[in-house]
């Protein structure tokens, strides 16, 4: 997997988790503590999702190309014995 595919899968996973957390938050059997913890986790997940979305929105740098080698003909020396 390359970087954009990894980001896309991370974004989908975070969105699905948030969707499920919102449904769970509506459960009346949740204790006050569990509700508070779930909201804290949702805030963290939202921050992570925002970071991933910002990375996707950033322009991708062009791949670094090695500089063209400047070939110069070596000076030849003729050695005689």
C-alpha positions in Angstrom: 0.0 0.0 0.0 1.3 3.4 -0.8 0.8 6.6 1.4 -2.5 7.8 -0.2 -4.1 4.4 0.2 -3.0 4.2 3.8 -4.4 7.6 4.5 -7.7 6.7 2.8 -8.1 3.6 4.9 -7.3 5.5 8.1 -9.9 8.1 7.2 -12.5 5.5 6.5 -11.7 3.7 9.8 -11.9 6.9 11.8 -15.2 7.9 10.2 -16.7 4.4 10.9 -15.5 4.5 14.5 -17.0 8.0 15.1 -20.3 6.9 13.5 -20.5 3.9 15.9 -19.5 6.1 18.9 -22.3 8.5 18.2 -24.7 5.6 18.1 -23.3 4.2 21.4 -23.5 7.6 23.0 -27.3 7.5 22.6 -27.5 4.3 24.7 -29.3 5.1 27.9 -27.6 2.3 29.8 -24.2 4.1 29.6 -22.9 5.4 32.9 -21.9 9.1 33.4 -18.2 8.0 33.5 -18.5 5.8 30.4 -20.3 8.6 28.5 -17.5 11.1 29.5 -14.8 8.7 28.4 -16.5 8.0 25.1 -16.8 11.8 24.4 -13.1 12.2 25.2 -12.2 9.4 22.8 -14.5 10.9 20.2 -12.6 14.2 20.5 -9.3 12.5 20.1 -10.6 10.6 17.1 -12.0 13.8 15.6 -8.6 15.4 15.9 -6.9 12.5 14.3 -9.4 12.5 11.5 -8.8 16.3 10.9 -5.1 15.7 10.8 -5.5 12.9 8.2 -7.8 15.1 6.1 -5.4 18.0 6.2 -2.5 15.7 5.0 -4.7 14.5 2.1 -5.5 18.2 1.2 -1.9 19.2 1.2 -0.3 19.3 -2.2 2.0 16.4 -2.7 5.6 17.2 -3.4 7.0 16.1 -6.7 9.3 13.1 -6.4 12.9 14.1 -6.0 14.9 13.5 -9.2 18.6 13.0 -9.1 20.4 15.9 -10.8 21.5 15.2 -14.3 25.1 14.2 -14.2 27.4 16.5 -16.1 29.6 14.2 -18.0 32.9 15.6 -19.0 35.5 13.7 -21.0 38.5 12.9 -18.8 41.8 14.2 -19.9 43.9 11.4 -21.2 47.6 11.0 -20.5 49.7 8.6 -22.4 52.4 7.1 -20.4 55.4 5.5 -22.0 58.1 3.4 -20.4 
